[in-house]
Amino acid sequence: MICHIRGDDMQSSDIYSVTLRTTGAFGFESSHGGHIYYFAGPDFSSAFQIVEKIYSDISNLVDRANVKLSKGFEKKVAACSSEILIDMENKIKILKKTTLEFYRFSQFTRDSLLAIIEMIRNGENAANRIGIFQREFLRQLENLYLSYMDRQGTMELETYEQKRHMLHDRNLDPKHLRIVECFYSDFTILKNNLGTFFNHKLQRSFMTDQNGIHVNFITLLLDFEEIIDDLASVIVEVDQASRA
């Protein structure tokens, strides 16, 4: 990844740009010289309000995502289908990693925007700080995309679809059956929405013209915020299984 920063003394109407060479995560082919990405200065204050809520919401999920399935739950599910239990455990690992990565991303974004806003309010030249933020923001966003691509296989639902009948054939008790079914139902929503975000919504936040690529910062963050609600829904089911 290469980076070049442009920007003058910041005014409310300024647009700052950073030149990056990435792996094509944002829907553009890799270029030897990199692409120019533009961020509009006025977006920073508006974006901070969104990021503050994202950070608050996901902060509450980090510890909850680290819970473990209860031994009783594991034993009863394994008695019906050890394959489903293993599949659930693998998906819970994905859930933990995704939650932690999204948390770190939102923490970085929140802290960076706060620092930029404070510099502007104090009348300081924030150009260099904005350039550093833009570069790191795009780098971390790209890493989230690459992590998602690496985990796609483990996120598939083939094992559950093939073995779910065993939960009924071997009479898993209704309480545990409900937890398993709700877990996979909510995980399916999370899986689909992650795919929609990284494969479609992410790209719509990057618009090209003759000068380069303009980042719709607000749209991107609003789309990102929706994923947090999906993470929360699956974590609720894991929490239920940890006490079952």
Accessible surface in RSA format (square Angstrom, percent):
REM  Atomic radii and reference values for relative SASA: ProtOr
REM  Chains: A
REM  Algorithm: Lee & Richards
REM  Probe-radius: 1.40
REM  Slices: 20
REM RES _ NUM      All-atoms   Total-Side   Main-Chain    Non-polar    All polar
REM                ABS   REL    ABS   REL    ABS   REL    ABS   REL    ABS   REL
RES MET A   1    98.01  50.8  30.28  20.0  67.73 161.3  27.35  23.3  70.66  93.6
RES ILE A   2    54.77  31.2  49.93  37.2   4.85  11.7  54.77  39.4   0.00   0.0
RES CYS A   3    33.27  25.2   8.34   9.3  24.93  58.6   6.98  17.7  26.29  28.3
RES HIS A   4   115.65  63.2 110.45  76.8   5.19  13.3  77.64  80.0  38.01  44.2
RES ILE A   5    69.10  39.3  38.50  28.7  30.60  73.8  38.50  27.7  30.60  83.0
RES ARG A   6   136.10  57.1 130.00  66.3   6.09  14.5  66.86  91.4  69.24  42.0
RES GLY A   7    39.90  49.2   0.00   N/A  39.90  49.2   9.61  26.4  30.30  67.9
RES ASP A   8   119.30  83.6 109.17 108.7  10.13  24.0  34.71  81.7  84.59  84.4
RES ASP A   9    92.98  65.1  86.37  86.0   6.61  15.6  26.60  62.6  66.38  66.2
RES MET A  10    30.72  15.9   9.69   6.4  21.03  50.1   9.69   8.2  21.03  27.9
RES GLN A  11   113.11  63.2 108.68  79.4   4.43  10.6  39.76  84.6  73.35  55.6
RES SER A  12    91.80  77.6  77.25 103.1  14.55  33.5  51.55 109.8  40.25  56.4
RES SER A  13    91.81  77.6  70.61  94.2  21.21  48.8  47.54 101.2  44.27  62.0
RES ASP A  14    34.88  24.4  31.52  31.4   3.36   8.0   8.35  19.7  26.53  26.5
RES ILE A  15    92.45  52.6  66.17  49.3  26.28  63.3  66.17  47.6  26.28  71.3
RES TYR A  16     1.09   0.5   0.94   0.5   0.15   0.4   1.09   0.8   0.00   0.0
RES SER A  17     4.12   3.5   3.45   4.6   0.67   1.5   0.88   1.9   3.24   4.5
RES VAL A  18     0.37   0.2   0.00   0.0   0.37   0.9   0.37   0.3   0.00   0.0
RES THR A  19    23.63  16.8  23.63  24.0   0.00   0.0  10.50  14.1  13.13  19.8
RES LEU A  20     0.06   0.0   0.00   0.0   0.06   0.2   0.00   0.0   0.06   0.2
RES ARG A  21    76.06  31.9  72.03  36.7   4.04   9.6  12.95  17.7  63.12  38.3
RES THR A  22     9.96   7.1   2.50   2.5   7.46  17.8   3.88   5.2   6.08   9.2
RES THR A  23    92.81  66.0  61.19  62.0  31.62  75.4  65.37  87.8  27.44  41.5
RES GLY A  24    23.76  29.3   0.00   N/A  23.76  29.3   8.66  23.8  15.10  33.8
RES ALA A  25     0.70   0.6   0.00   0.0   0.70   1.6   0.33   0.5   0.37   1.0
RES PHE A  26     1.71   0.9   0.71   0.4   1.00   2.6   0.71   0.4   1.00   2.9
RES GLY A  27    51.35  63.3   0.00   N/A  51.35  63.3  21.24  58.3  30.11  67.4
RES PHE A  28    41.67  20.8  35.24  21.8   6.43  16.7  39.83  24.1   1.84   5.3
RES GLU A  29   156.48  89.8 142.25 107.6  14.24  33.9  62.87 121.6  93.61  76.4
RES SER A  30    73.58  62.2  42.81  57.1  30.78  70.9  29.16  62.1  44.42  62.2
RES SER A  31    37.27  31.5  31.78  42.4   5.49  12.7  15.87  33.8  21.40  30.0
RES HIS A  32   169.09  92.4 153.80 106.9  15.30  39.1 107.61 110.9  61.48  71.5
RES GLY A  33    46.26  57.0   0.00   N/A  46.26  57.0  33.13  90.9  13.13  29.4
RES GLY A  34    15.31  18.9   0.00   N/A  15.31  18.9   0.01   0.0  15.30  34.3
RES HIS A  35    43.75  23.9  40.62  28.2   3.13   8.0  29.16  30.1  14.59  17.0
RES ILE A  36    53.65  30.5  51.15  38.1   2.51   6.0  51.15  36.8   2.51   6.8
RES TYR A  37     0.94   0.4   0.94   0.5   0.00   0.0   0.00   0.0   0.94   1.2
RES TYR A  38    24.90  11.6  23.35  13.3   1.55   4.0  16.63  12.5   8.28  10.2
RES PHE A  39     0.88   0.4   0.81   0.5   0.07   0.2   0.88   0.5   0.00   0.0
RES ALA A  40    34.21  31.5  31.62  48.8   2.60   5.9  31.62  44.5   2.60   6.9
RES GLY A  41     2.11   2.6   0.00   N/A   2.11   2.6   0.02   0.1   2.09   4.7
RES PRO A  42    74.46  54.3  54.85  50.0  19.61  71.3  66.26  54.7   8.20  51.0
RES ASP A  43    30.74  21.5  30.33  30.2   0.41   1.0   1.10   2.6  29.64  29.6
RES PHE A  44     1.93   1.0   1.93   1.2   0.00   0.0   1.93   1.2   0.00   0.0
RES SER A  45    59.23  50.0  55.86  74.6   3.36   7.7  32.42  69.0  26.80  37.5
RES SER A  46    57.19  48.3  52.49  70.1   4.70  10.8  20.12  42.8  37.07  51.9
RES ALA A  47     0.00   0.0   0.00   0.0   0.00   0.0   0.00   0.0   0.00   0.0
RES PHE A  48    36.59  18.3  36.59  22.7   0.00   0.0  36.59  22.2   0.00   0.0
RES GLN A  49   134.30  75.1 120.05  87.7  14.24  33.9  41.20  87.7  93.10  70.6
RES ILE A  50    27.21  15.5  22.72  16.9   4.50  10.8  27.19  19.6   0.02   0.1
RES VAL A  51     1.61   1.1   1.61   1.5   0.00   0.0   1.61   1.4   0.00   0.0
RES GLU A  52    66.87  38.4  66.49  50.3   0.39   0.9  31.38  60.7  35.49  29.0
RES LYS A  53   107.05  52.2 102.10  62.6   4.96  11.8  87.11  78.4  19.94  21.2
RES ILE A  54     1.86   1.1   1.64   1.2   0.22   0.5   1.86   1.3   0.00   0.0
RES TYR A  55    46.01  21.5  46.01  26.2   0.00   0.0  22.61  17.0  23.40  28.8
RES SER A  56    58.85  49.7  52.48  70.0   6.38  14.7  26.69  56.8  32.16  45.1
RES ASP A  57    42.84  30.0  37.97  37.8   4.86  11.5  12.87  30.3  29.96  29.9
RES ILE A  58     0.00   0.0   0.00   0.0   0.00   0.0   0.00   0.0   0.00   0.0
RES SER A  59    40.94  34.6  25.67  34.3  15.28  35.2  25.91  55.2  15.04  21.1
RES ASN A  60    99.93  68.9  88.25  85.3  11.67  28.1  27.00  65.0  72.92  70.5
RES LEU A  61     7.79   4.3   7.79   5.6   0.00   0.0   7.79   5.5   0.00   0.0
RES VAL A  62    27.78  18.3  26.27  23.8   1.51   3.6  26.63  23.1   1.14   3.1
RES ASP A  63   112.87  79.1 105.03 104.5   7.83  18.5  33.01  77.7  79.86  79.6
RES ARG A  64    93.97  39.5  92.19  47.0   1.79   4.3  40.99  56.0  52.98  32.1
RES ALA A  65     2.02   1.9   1.75   2.7   0.27   0.6   1.83   2.6   0.19   0.5
RES ASN A  66    87.40  60.3  73.61  71.1  13.78  33.2  24.20  58.2  63.20  61.1
RES VAL A  67    40.29  26.5  33.00  29.9   7.28  17.6  40.20  34.9   0.08   0.2
RES LYS A  68   165.10  80.5 151.73  93.1  13.38  31.8  97.75  88.0  67.36  71.7
RES LEU A  69    14.61   8.1   4.01   2.9  10.60  26.7   4.01   2.8  10.60  28.5
RES SER A  70    22.48  19.0  14.25  19.0   8.22  18.9  22.48  47.9   0.00   0.0
RES LYS A  71   167.50  81.7 160.02  98.2   7.48  17.8 111.71 100.5  55.79  59.4
RES GLY A  72    35.55  43.8   0.00   N/A  35.55  43.8  29.92  82.1   5.63  12.6
RES PHE A  73     0.00   0.0   0.00   0.0   0.00   0.0   0.00   0.0   0.00   0.0
RES GLU A  74    36.78  21.1  36.50  27.6   0.28   0.7   8.58  16.6  28.20  23.0
RES LYS A  75   160.62  78.4 151.21  92.8   9.41  22.4 101.09  91.0  59.52  63.4
RES LYS A  76    98.70  48.1  94.34  57.9   4.36  10.4  57.69  51.9  41.01  43.7
RES VAL A  77     0.00   0.0   0.00   0.0   0.00   0.0   0.00   0.0   0.00   0.0
RES ALA A  78    37.90  34.8  25.99  40.1  11.91  27.1  26.25  37.0  11.65  30.9
RES ALA A  79    72.10  66.3  45.03  69.5  27.07  61.6  57.78  81.4  14.32  37.9
RES CYS A  80     5.22   3.9   5.22   5.8   0.00   0.0   0.00   0.0   5.22   5.6
RES SER A  81     1.53   1.3   0.00   0.0   1.53   3.5   1.53   3.3   0.00   0.0
RES SER A  82    57.46  48.6  54.81  73.2   2.65   6.1  29.45  62.7  28.01  39.2
RES GLU A  83    72.48  41.6  68.48  51.8   4.00   9.5  33.90  65.6  38.58  31.5
RES ILE A  84     0.00   0.0   0.00   0.0   0.00   0.0   0.00   0.0   0.00   0.0
RES LEU A  85    19.25  10.7  19.25  13.8   0.00   0.0  19.25  13.5   0.00   0.0
RES ILE A  86    98.00  55.8  97.98  73.0   0.02   0.0  97.98  70.6   0.02   0.0
RES ASP A  87    15.45  10.8  13.54  13.5   1.91   4.5   3.70   8.7  11.75  11.7
RES MET A  88     1.19   0.6   1.19   0.8   0.00   0.0   1.19   1.0   0.00   0.0
RES GLU A  89    57.61  33.1  55.16  41.7   2.46   5.8  19.88  38.5  37.73  30.8
RES ASN A  90    53.16  36.7  51.80  50.1   1.37   3.3   4.56  11.0  48.60  47.0
RES LYS A  91     0.46   0.2   0.40   0.2   0.07   0.2   0.00   0.0   0.46   0.5
RES ILE A  92     9.78   5.6   9.78   7.3   0.00   0.0   9.78   7.0   0.00   0.0
RES LYS A  93   119.86  58.5 118.29  72.6   1.56   3.7  69.61  62.7  50.24  53.5
RES ILE A  94    11.16   6.4  11.13   8.3   0.03   0.1  11.13   8.0   0.03   0.1
RES LEU A  95     0.55   0.3   0.39   0.3   0.16   0.4   0.55   0.4   0.00   0.0
RES LYS A  96    55.34  27.0  50.45  31.0   4.89  11.6  24.40  22.0  30.94  33.0
RES LYS A  97   115.24  56.2 111.74  68.6   3.51   8.3  59.92  53.9  55.33  58.9
RES THR A  98     8.48   6.0   8.48   8.6   0.00   0.0   5.42   7.3   3.06   4.6
RES THR A  99     0.87   0.6   0.87   0.9   0.00   0.0   0.87   1.2   0.00   0.0
RES LEU A 100    63.91  35.6  63.40  45.4   0.51   1.3  63.63  44.7   0.28   0.8
RES GLU A 101    45.13  25.9  40.96  31.0   4.16   9.9  24.52  47.4  20.61  16.8
RES PHE A 102     3.77   1.9   3.77   2.3   0.00   0.0   3.77   2.3   0.00   0.0
RES TYR A 103    43.07  20.1  43.07  24.5   0.00   0.0  18.97  14.3  24.10  29.7
RES ARG A 104   141.02  59.2 137.47  70.1   3.54   8.4  42.96  58.7  98.06  59.4
RES PHE A 105     3.77   1.9   3.14   1.9   0.63   1.6   3.23   2.0   0.54   1.5
RES SER A 106     2.67   2.3   0.71   0.9   1.96   4.5   2.67   5.7   0.00   0.0
RES GLN A 107    61.61  34.5  61.61  45.0   0.00   0.0   6.51  13.9  55.10  41.8
RES PHE A 108    43.40  21.7  35.66  22.1   7.74  20.1  42.83  26.0   0.56   1.6
RES THR A 109     1.15   0.8   1.15   1.2   0.00   0.0   1.15   1.5   0.00   0.0
RES ARG A 110    54.75  23.0  54.75  27.9   0.00   0.0   0.08   0.1  54.67  33.1
RES ASP A 111    70.04  49.1  63.98  63.7   6.07  14.3  28.84  67.9  41.20  41.1
RES SER A 112     2.71   2.3   2.66   3.5   0.05   0.1   0.01   0.0   2.70   3.8
RES LEU A 113     0.00   0.0   0.00   0.0   0.00   0.0   0.00   0.0   0.00   0.0
RES LEU A 114    58.85  32.8  58.85  42.1   0.00   0.0  58.85  41.3   0.00   0.0
RES ALA A 115    31.95  29.4  26.62  41.1   5.33  12.1  30.98  43.6   0.97   2.6
RES ILE A 116     0.00   0.0   0.00   0.0   0.00   0.0   0.00   0.0   0.00   0.0
RES ILE A 117     9.46   5.4   9.14   6.8   0.31   0.8   9.46   6.8   0.00   0.0
RES GLU A 118    85.58  49.1  84.61  64.0   0.97   2.3  22.80  44.1  62.78  51.3
RES MET A 119    42.71  22.1  42.55  28.2   0.17   0.4  34.39  29.2   8.32  11.0
RES ILE A 120    66.38  37.8  53.40  39.8  12.97  31.3  55.17  39.7  11.21  30.4
RES ARG A 121   185.67  78.0 147.19  75.0  38.48  91.6  57.71  78.9 127.95  77.5
RES ASN A 122   107.38  74.1  73.97  71.5  33.41  80.4  19.99  48.1  87.39  84.5
RES GLY A 123    69.84  86.1   0.00   N/A  69.84  86.1  35.56  97.6  34.28  76.8
RES GLU A 124    88.85  51.0  74.13  56.1  14.72  35.1  33.96  65.7  54.89  44.8
RES ASN A 125    86.41  59.6  63.08  61.0  23.33  56.2  32.40  78.0  54.01  52.2
RES ALA A 126     0.00   0.0   0.00   0.0   0.00   0.0   0.00   0.0   0.00   0.0
RES ALA A 127     9.31   8.6   9.31  14.4   0.00   0.0   9.31  13.1   0.00   0.0
RES ASN A 128   114.52  79.0 113.33 109.5   1.19   2.9  25.77  62.0  88.75  85.8
RES ARG A 129    68.14  28.6  65.35  33.3   2.79   6.6  25.30  34.6  42.84  26.0
RES ILE A 130     0.00   0.0   0.00   0.0   0.00   0.0   0.00   0.0   0.00   0.0
RES GLY A 131     0.15   0.2   0.00   N/A   0.15   0.2   0.15   0.4   0.00   0.0
RES ILE A 132    77.84  44.3  77.84  58.0   0.00   0.0  77.84  56.1   0.00   0.0
RES PHE A 133     0.13   0.1   0.00   0.0   0.13   0.3   0.13   0.1   0.00   0.0
RES GLN A 134     0.09   0.1   0.09   0.1   0.00   0.0   0.00   0.0   0.09   0.1
RES ARG A 135    87.62  36.8  87.62  44.7   0.00   0.0  15.59  21.3  72.03  43.7
RES GLU A 136    38.95  22.4  38.95  29.5   0.00   0.0  14.15  27.4  24.81  20.3
RES PHE A 137     0.00   0.0   0.00   0.0   0.00   0.0   0.00   0.0   0.00   0.0
RES LEU A 138     0.00   0.0   0.00   0.0   0.00   0.0   0.00   0.0   0.00   0.0
RES ARG A 139    88.97  37.4  88.97  45.4   0.00   0.0  32.87  44.9  56.10  34.0
RES GLN A 140    36.66  20.5  34.98  25.6   1.68   4.0  11.22  23.9  25.44  19.3
RES LEU A 141     0.00   0.0   0.00   0.0   0.00   0.0   0.00   0.0   0.00   0.0
RES GLU A 142     8.32   4.8   8.32   6.3   0.00   0.0   0.13   0.2   8.20   6.7
RES ASN A 143    60.34  41.6  58.67  56.7   1.67   4.0  23.32  56.1  37.02  35.8
RES LEU A 144    11.51   6.4   8.79   6.3   2.72   6.8   8.96   6.3   2.54   6.8
RES TYR A 145    36.53  17.1  36.53  20.8   0.00   0.0   9.22   6.9  27.31  33.7
RES LEU A 146    67.74  37.7  67.22  48.1   0.52   1.3  67.30  47.3   0.44   1.2
RES SER A 147    26.22  22.2  22.71  30.3   3.51   8.1   4.64   9.9  21.57  30.2
RES TYR A 148    18.94   8.8  13.64   7.8   5.30  13.8  10.85   8.2   8.09  10.0
RES MET A 149    79.59  41.2  66.08  43.7  13.51  32.2  65.98  56.1  13.61  18.0
RES ASP A 150   124.73  87.4  89.69  89.3  35.04  82.9  28.72  67.6  96.01  95.8
RES ARG A 151    38.67  16.2  37.61  19.2   1.06   2.5  16.76  22.9  21.91  13.3
RES GLN A 152    61.05  34.1  60.07  43.9   0.98   2.3  17.88  38.1  43.17  32.7
RES GLY A 153    59.69  73.6   0.00   N/A  59.69  73.6  40.83 112.0  18.86  42.2
RES THR A 154    60.11  42.8  47.59  48.3  12.52  29.8  25.36  34.1  34.76  52.5
RES MET A 155     5.19   2.7   5.19   3.4   0.00   0.0   1.58   1.3   3.61   4.8
RES GLU A 156    86.19  49.5  82.07  62.1   4.12   9.8  33.32  64.4  52.87  43.2
RES LEU A 157    27.74  15.4  24.97  17.9   2.77   7.0  25.24  17.7   2.50   6.7
RES GLU A 158   114.79  65.9 106.16  80.3   8.63  20.5  40.70  78.7  74.09  60.5
RES THR A 159    44.70  31.8  41.71  42.3   2.98   7.1  10.09  13.6  34.61  52.3
RES TYR A 160    10.36   4.8  10.36   5.9   0.00   0.0   8.19   6.2   2.18   2.7
RES GLU A 161    95.68  54.9  78.16  59.1  17.52  41.7  36.78  71.1  58.90  48.1
RES GLN A 162   102.46  57.3  85.25  62.3  17.21  41.0  34.96  74.4  67.49  51.2
RES LYS A 163    60.68  29.6  60.68  37.2   0.00   0.0  14.49  13.0  46.19  49.2
RES ARG A 164    93.35  39.2  93.28  47.6   0.06   0.1  22.67  31.0  70.68  42.8
RES HIS A 165    96.39  52.7  92.41  64.2   3.97  10.2  76.37  78.7  20.01  23.3
RES MET A 166    29.98  15.5  29.98  19.8   0.00   0.0  24.55  20.9   5.43   7.2
RES LEU A 167     1.53   0.9   1.19   0.9   0.34   0.9   1.19   0.8   0.34   0.9
RES HIS A 168    94.97  51.9  81.42  56.6  13.55  34.7  56.46  58.2  38.51  44.8
RES ASP A 169    98.28  68.8  67.03  66.7  31.25  73.9  29.52  69.5  68.76  68.6
RES ARG A 170   136.41  57.3 112.72  57.5  23.69  56.4  36.65  50.1  99.77  60.5
RES ASN A 171   125.85  86.8 103.05  99.6  22.80  54.9  31.18  75.0  94.67  91.5
RES LEU A 172    13.31   7.4   2.21   1.6  11.10  27.9   4.94   3.5   8.37  22.5
RES ASP A 173    43.09  30.2  37.09  36.9   6.00  14.2  36.39  85.6   6.70   6.7
RES PRO A 174   111.58  81.3 105.04  95.8   6.54  23.8 107.78  89.0   3.80  23.6
RES LYS A 175   118.16  57.6 109.36  67.1   8.80  21.0  76.20  68.6  41.96  44.7
RES HIS A 176     9.33   5.1   9.33   6.5   0.00   0.0   7.77   8.0   1.57   1.8
RES LEU A 177    29.71  16.5  29.71  21.3   0.00   0.0  29.71  20.9   0.00   0.0
RES ARG A 178   111.31  46.7 108.24  55.2   3.07   7.3  65.22  89.1  46.08  27.9
RES ILE A 179     1.56   0.9   1.56   1.2   0.00   0.0   1.56   1.1   0.00   0.0
RES VAL A 180     0.00   0.0   0.00   0.0   0.00   0.0   0.00   0.0   0.00   0.0
RES GLU A 181    60.38  34.7  55.58  42.1   4.80  11.4  17.95  34.7  42.43  34.6
RES CYS A 182    39.87  30.2  36.90  41.2   2.97   7.0   4.72  12.0  35.15  37.9
RES PHE A 183     0.65   0.3   0.65   0.4   0.00   0.0   0.65   0.4   0.00   0.0
RES TYR A 184     3.08   1.4   2.77   1.6   0.31   0.8   3.08   2.3   0.00   0.0
RES SER A 185    63.02  53.3  51.42  68.6  11.60  26.7  30.71  65.4  32.31  45.3
RES ASP A 186    29.69  20.8  28.28  28.1   1.42   3.4   0.48   1.1  29.21  29.1
RES PHE A 187     0.04   0.0   0.04   0.0   0.00   0.0   0.04   0.0   0.00   0.0
RES THR A 188    41.37  29.4  41.37  41.9   0.00   0.0  33.90  45.5   7.47  11.3
RES ILE A 189    84.91  48.3  82.91  61.8   2.00   4.8  84.91  61.1   0.00   0.0
RES LEU A 190     2.40   1.3   2.40   1.7   0.00   0.0   2.40   1.7   0.00   0.0
RES LYS A 191    46.19  22.5  44.08  27.0   2.11   5.0   9.09   8.2  37.10  39.5
RES ASN A 192    76.15  52.5  68.64  66.3   7.51  18.1  24.81  59.7  51.34  49.6
RES ASN A 193    55.46  38.2  53.52  51.7   1.94   4.7   7.69  18.5  47.76  46.2
RES LEU A 194     5.23   2.9   5.23   3.7   0.00   0.0   5.23   3.7   0.00   0.0
RES GLY A 195    11.21  13.8   0.00   N/A  11.21  13.8  11.05  30.3   0.16   0.4
RES THR A 196    53.50  38.1  51.15  51.9   2.34   5.6  28.50  38.3  25.00  37.8
RES PHE A 197     1.37   0.7   1.37   0.8   0.00   0.0   1.37   0.8   0.00   0.0
RES PHE A 198     1.65   0.8   1.65   1.0   0.00   0.0   1.65   1.0   0.00   0.0
RES ASN A 199    62.08  42.8  45.68  44.1  16.40  39.5  14.89  35.8  47.19  45.6
RES HIS A 200   125.79  68.7 116.54  81.0   9.26  23.7  76.23  78.6  49.56  57.7
RES LYS A 201    49.97  24.4  49.18  30.2   0.79   1.9  24.28  21.9  25.69  27.4
RES LEU A 202     0.68   0.4   0.00   0.0   0.68   1.7   0.68   0.5   0.00   0.0
RES GLN A 203    47.66  26.7  41.95  30.7   5.71  13.6  30.66  65.3  17.00  12.9
RES ARG A 204   129.02  54.2 111.26  56.7  17.75  42.3  54.38  74.3  74.64  45.2
RES SER A 205     0.01   0.0   0.01   0.0   0.00   0.0   0.00   0.0   0.01   0.0
RES PHE A 206     6.94   3.5   0.00   0.0   6.94  18.1   0.00   0.0   6.94  19.9
RES MET A 207   120.34  62.3 118.89  78.7   1.45   3.5 104.79  89.1  15.55  20.6
RES THR A 208    83.98  59.7  57.64  58.4  26.34  62.8  24.98  33.6  59.00  89.2
RES ASP A 209    65.20  45.7  38.35  38.2  26.85  63.5  35.11  82.6  30.09  30.0
RES GLN A 210   167.30  93.6 120.37  88.0  46.94 111.8  66.78 142.1 100.52  76.2
RES ASN A 211    83.68  57.7  69.75  67.4  13.93  33.5  12.61  30.3  71.07  68.7
RES GLY A 212    15.75  19.4   0.00   N/A  15.75  19.4  14.92  40.9   0.83   1.9
RES ILE A 213     4.84   2.8   4.84   3.6   0.00   0.0   4.84   3.5   0.00   0.0
RES HIS A 214    60.57  33.1  59.86  41.6   0.71   1.8  47.01  48.4  13.56  15.8
RES VAL A 215     7.84   5.2   0.00   0.0   7.84  18.9   0.29   0.3   7.55  20.5
RES ASN A 216    69.40  47.9  62.08  60.0   7.32  17.6  14.55  35.0  54.84  53.0
RES PHE A 217     0.49   0.2   0.49   0.3   0.00   0.0   0.49   0.3   0.00   0.0
RES ILE A 218    42.85  24.4  42.85  31.9   0.00   0.0  42.85  30.9   0.00   0.0
RES THR A 219    37.46  26.6  36.66  37.2   0.80   1.9  18.14  24.4  19.32  29.2
RES LEU A 220     0.81   0.5   0.13   0.1   0.68   1.7   0.81   0.6   0.00   0.0
RES LEU A 221     2.45   1.4   2.45   1.7   0.00   0.0   2.45   1.7   0.00   0.0
RES LEU A 222    83.75  46.6  81.55  58.3   2.20   5.5  81.61  57.3   2.14   5.8
RES ASP A 223     6.77   4.7   5.68   5.6   1.10   2.6   0.33   0.8   6.44   6.4
RES PHE A 224     1.49   0.7   1.49   0.9   0.00   0.0   1.49   0.9   0.00   0.0
RES GLU A 225    31.57  18.1  31.53  23.9   0.04   0.1  10.78  20.8  20.79  17.0
RES GLU A 226    89.27  51.3  85.96  65.0   3.31   7.9  35.74  69.1  53.53  43.7
RES ILE A 227     3.71   2.1   3.71   2.8   0.00   0.0   3.71   2.7   0.00   0.0
RES ILE A 228     3.05   1.7   3.05   2.3   0.00   0.0   3.05   2.2   0.00   0.0
RES ASP A 229    90.14  63.1  85.92  85.5   4.23  10.0  27.55  64.8  62.60  62.4
RES ASP A 230    19.69  13.8  18.31  18.2   1.38   3.3   1.44   3.4  18.24  18.2
RES LEU A 231     0.00   0.0   0.00   0.0   0.00   0.0   0.00   0.0   0.00   0.0
RES ALA A 232    29.27  26.9  29.17  45.0   0.10   0.2  29.19  41.1   0.08   0.2
RES SER A 233    49.62  41.9  42.41  56.6   7.22  16.6  18.31  39.0  31.31  43.9
RES VAL A 234     0.04   0.0   0.04   0.0   0.00   0.0   0.04   0.0   0.00   0.0
RES ILE A 235     0.02   0.0   0.02   0.0   0.00   0.0   0.02   0.0   0.00   0.0
RES VAL A 236    58.63  38.6  58.63  53.1   0.00   0.0  58.63  50.9   0.00   0.0
RES GLU A 237    18.44  10.6  17.88  13.5   0.56   1.3   0.00   0.0  18.44  15.1
RES VAL A 238     1.20   0.8   0.33   0.3   0.87   2.1   1.20   1.0   0.00   0.0
RES ASP A 239    31.59  22.1  31.59  31.4   0.00   0.0   0.74   1.7  30.86  30.8
RES GLN A 240    61.25  34.3  58.50  42.8   2.75   6.5   3.99   8.5  57.26  43.4
RES ALA A 241     0.61   0.6   0.61   0.9   0.00   0.0   0.61   0.9   0.00   0.0
RES SER A 242    26.04  22.0   9.51  12.7  16.53  38.1   6.15  13.1  19.89  27.9
RES ARG A 243   154.65  64.9 122.17  62.3  32.48  77.3  70.10  95.8  84.55  51.2
RES ALA A 244    23.17  21.3   0.03   0.0  23.15  52.7  14.00  19.7   9.17  24.3
END  Absolute sums over single chains surface
CHAIN  1 A    11727.5       9996.9       1730.6       5863.7       5863.8
END  Absolute sums over all chains
TOTAL         11727.5       9996.9       1730.6       5863.7       5863.8
